[in-house]
Amino acid sequence: MTALCVDDEILLLEALTRAVKNCSPPMEVVSIDDEHEALQWAEHHDVDVAFLDIRLHDMDGLELAEKLRRIHPDLPIVFCTGYRDYALDAFQVHASGYLTKPIRSEAVQRELDHIFGEKKKQPLLRAQCFGSFEVFAGEEPLHFKRAKTKELLAYLIDRRGASVSARDLHSQLWEGEAEKKDLNYLHQLTSDLRKTLKSVGAEKILVSHSRGYSVDPELIDCDYYRFLAGEESAVRRFTGEYMTSYSWSEFTCAYLQSRSGVVPNLGKGKKKKKS
């Protein structure tokens, strides 16, 4: 998650940045002391919440908020100021919160709890893992440029948000020791996956960090996840097959079979319940 902090006074900006960094959930904090630079940055990056000083150089924070909302319509905005008489104007632009200086971590945490505690993530994609693996954006299947790109997403979904390093991804997807050229190709696949997700507005699903790659499982409606949550309809839909195109899926498939009591009938190619 990323927080954008904007204040034209450096010392106050540093204090705001520290306050946000001390809060939970942990976020990357981008601190900018110029409103025009902040707008340019926001045009090319995702932002989860913005903390804006109301009095800035060429435009006030209210105007900056309106322009940020044109770029990110659902962006939660918290105004930070030493002037209480701005509070009414702040709420007129549908601010998510209002803080008075000096900004303290406890006050920032209350605002974050209000914003993210009540804001439930909505799934951006639907993944079908039982049987063959398929992904849908709305009612339309998601098309992948490369088969390995699709398999990369499948493996990350199988890991349910756990981080996977590039070398571990290579060993699972190619079953061999990674060489430099292979890791470069894996980088191309992750870039291809990000572009594919972005084409349907689902780029936030893929998470990259210093430890490797993962997906945000809360943004995926998945029969596998519903099964693990104990949803009865998902349990009934499982007939013993899971991501059948991928050999690495066998371990998860065996686990699901043990949980459900469904075992494959290897002789007839059907599945039956244990008696």
C-alpha positions in Angstrom: 0.0 0.0 0.0 1.1 3.5 -0.7 0.5 6.8 1.1 1.1 10.2 -0.6 2.0 13.0 1.8 2.0 16.6 0.5 3.1 19.6 2.6 5.2 22.6 1.4 6.9 23.0 4.8 9.8 20.5 4.9 9.9 20.0 8.7 6.1 19.5 8.9 6.3 17.1 5.9 8.9 15.1 7.7 6.8 14.9 10.9 3.8 13.8 8.9 5.8 11.1 7.1 7.1 9.7 10.4 3.6 9.6 11.8 2.3 7.7 8.8 5.2 5.3 8.8 4.5 4.4 12.4 1.0 3.3 11.6 -0.5 0.0 10.5 -1.0 -1.4 7.9 2.6 -0.8 6.9 2.8 1.4 3.8 5.3 2.9 1.4 5.2 6.6 2.1 5.9 9.1 -0.7 6.6 12.6 0.6 6.4 15.6 -1.8 6.7 19.3 -1.0 5.3 20.6 -4.3 1.7 20.2 -5.4 2.4 20.1 -9.1 5.1 17.4 -8.6 2.6 15.5 -6.5 0.0 15.5 -9.4 2.6 14.4 -11.9 3.7 11.5 -9.6 0.1 10.5 -9.0 -0.6 10.2 -12.7 1.9 7.4 -13.0 1.6 5.6 -9.7 -1.1 3.8 -7.6 -2.1 5.6 -4.4 -4.1 4.1 -1.6 -4.5 7.2 0.6 -3.3 10.9 0.5 -2.5 13.2 3.3 -2.6 16.8 2.1 -1.7 20.1 3.7 -4.5 22.6 3.0 -2.2 25.7 2.5 0.2 25.1 -0.4 2.1 27.3 -2.9 0.1 27.8 -6.1 -3.1 25.9 -5.1 -4.6 25.0 -1.8 -5.1 21.4 -0.7 -8.8 21.5 -1.6 -8.0 22.1 -5.2 -5.2 19.6 -5.2 -7.7 17.0 -3.7 -10.1 17.6 -6.6 -7.4 17.1 -9.2 -6.1 14.0 -7.5 -9.7 12.6 -7.5 -9.8 13.1 -11.3 -6.8 10.8 -11.5 -7.9 8.3 -8.8 -11.7 8.8 -8.3 -11.9 6.6 -5.1 -8.8 8.0 -3.4 -9.3 8.5 0.3 -8.0 12.0 1.3 -7.1 13.2 4.7 -6.5 17.0 5.2 -3.8 18.1 7.6 -3.7 21.7 8.7 -3.2 24.0 11.7 -6.4 26.0 10.7 -9.6 24.5 12.1 -11.8 26.8 10.1 -11.0 24.8 7.0 -12.8 21.7 8.3 -16.2 22.5 6.6 -14.5 23.1 3.2 -12.6 19.8 3.6 -15.8 17.8 4.1 -17.5 19.5 1.2 -14.9 17.8 -1.1 -15.8 14.5 0.6 -12.6 14.1 2.5 -12.1 10.9 4.4 -10.6 12.7 7.4 -9.3 15.9 8.9 -6.2 16.2 11.1 -5.0 19.3 12.9 -1.3 20.0 13.4 0.9 18.9 15.1 0.1 15.5 13.5 0.6 12.5 15.8 0.7 8.9 14.9 -2.3 8.1 17.1 -4.5 10.5 15.2 -3.2 9.2 11.8 -3.9 5.6 13.0 -7.5 6.5 13.8 -8.0 7.8 10.3 -6.4 4.8 8.7 -8.6 2.5 10.8 -11.7 4.4 9.7 -10.7 4.3 6.0 -9.4 0.7 5.6 -11.3 -0.9 8.4 -14.6 -0.1 6.7 -13.5 -0.3 3.1 -13.9 -3.9 2.0 -11.9 -4.9 -1.0 -13.9 -6.0 -4.0 -12.6 -8.9 -6.2 -11.2 -7.7 -9.5 -11.0 -11.2 -11.1 -12.6 -14.6 -10.8 -10.3 -17.6 -10.9 -11.5 -21.1 -11.6 -9.0 -23.6 -10.1 -11.1 -26.8 -10.0 -10.6 -28.7 -13.2 -8.5 -26.6 -15.6 -7.3 -23.2 -14.6 -9.2 -20.2 -16.1 -9.4 -16.6 -15.2 -12.3 -14.2 -15.9 -12.7 -10.4 -15.9 -16.4 -10.1 -15.4 -18.0 -12.7 -17.7 -15.1 -12.6 -20.2 -12.1 -15.0 -20.1 -8.8 -13.2 -19.6 -6.5 -13.8 -22.5 -2.8 -14.3 -21.9 0.0 -13.5 -24.5 2.0 -16.5 -23.3 0.9 -19.8 -21.7 3.7 -19.4 -19.1 2.3 -16.0 -18.1 -1.0 -17.8 -17.3 0.9 -20.5 -15.4 2.7 -17.8 -13.4 -0.5 -16.3 -12.2 -1.9 -19.8 -11.4 1.1 -20.6 -9.2 0.8 -17.3 -7.3 -2.9 -17.9 -6.8 -2.1 -21.4 -5.5 0.3 -19.8 -2.9 -2.6 -17.6 -1.6 -0.6 -14.4 -1.0 2.6 -16.0 0.2 5.7 -14.4 -1.3 7.7 -16.4 -3.9 11.2 -15.5 -5.0 12.2 -15.5 -8.6 14.4 -18.6 -8.2 11.6 -20.5 -6.5 9.2 -19.5 -9.3 11.7 -20.8 -11.8 12.2 -24.1 -10.1 8.4 -24.7 -10.0 7.5 -23.5 -13.4 10.5 -25.1 -15.2 11.6 -27.8 -12.7 15.3 -26.9 -13.0 18.1 -24.8 -11.6 17.7 -21.2 -12.7 20.3 -19.5 -14.9 20.6 -15.8 -15.6 18.9 -16.0 -19.0 16.0 -17.9 -17.4 15.6 -15.3 -14.7 15.5 -12.6 -17.3 12.7 -14.4 -19.1 10.9 -14.7 -15.8 11.1 -11.0 -15.5 9.6 -10.6 -18.9 6.7 -12.9 -17.8 6.0 -10.8 -14.7 6.0 -7.7 -16.8 3.7 -9.4 -19.3 1.4 -10.5 -16.4 1.3 -7.0 -15.1 0.3 -5.6 -18.5 -2.4 -8.3 -18.9 -3.9 -7.5 -15.5 -3.7 -3.8 -16.2 -5.7 -4.2 -19.4 -8.7 -5.2 -17.3 -8.1 -2.8 -14.4 -6.7 -5.6 -12.1 -3.1 -4.6 -11.9 -3.3 -4.4 -8.0 -3.6 -8.2 -7.9 0.1 -8.7 -8.6 2.3 -7.6 -5.7 6.1 -7.2 -6.1 8.6 -6.6 -3.3 12.1 -7.3 -2.2 11.2 -10.9 -1.3 9.7 -11.7 -4.7 6.1 -11.8 -6.0 2.7 -12.6 -4.6 -1.0 -11.9 -5.3 -3.5 -10.1 -3.1 -6.0 -13.0 -2.5 -8.7 -10.5 -1.3 -8.9 -9.2 -4.9 -9.6 -12.6 -6.4 -12.9 -14.5 -6.3 -11.6 -18.1 -6.3 -13.3 -21.5 -5.9 -10.1 -22.8 -4.2 -10.2 -19.9 -1.6 -13.9 -20.5 -1.1 -13.3 -24.2 -0.5 -10.6 -23.4 2.2 -13.0 -21.0 3.8 -15.5 -23.9 4.2 -18.1 -22.6 1.8 -20.4 -25.5 1.1 -21.1 -24.8 -2.5 -17.4 -24.7 -3.3 -16.8 -27.9 -1.4 -19.5 -29.6 -3.5 -18.0 -28.3 -6.8 -14.7 -30.0 -6.1 -14.7 -33.3 -7.9 -11.0 -34.2 -7.3 -9.3 -32.2 -10.0 -7.3 -29.0 -9.5 -5.4 -27.0 -12.0 -5.0 -30.1 -14.1 -2.5 -28.6 -16.6 0.2 -28.1 -14.1 2.3 -30.8 -12.4 3.2 -28.7 -9.4 -0.5 -28.5 -8.5 -0.6 -32.2 -7.4 0.3 -31.4 -3.8 -2.6 -29.0 -3.4 -4.9 -31.3 -5.2 -4.0 -34.2 -2.8 -4.6 -31.9 0.1 -8.0 -30.9 -1.2 -8.9 -34.5 -1.8 -8.0 -35.4 1.8 -10.2 -32.5 3.0 -13.2 -33.4 0.9 -13.1 -37.2 0.9 -13.0 -37.2 -2.9 -10.5 -39.5 -4.5 -9.7 -40.1 -8.2 -10.8 -43.3 -9.8 -7.7 -43.9 -12.0 -9.3 -46.8 -13.8 -12.3 -45.0 -15.2 -11.1 -41.4 -15.0 -13.9 -40.5 -12.6 -14.1 -39.4 -9.0 -15.9 -41.1 -6.2 -16.6 -40.4 -2.5 -14.9 -42.5 0.1 -17.2 -44.9 1.8 
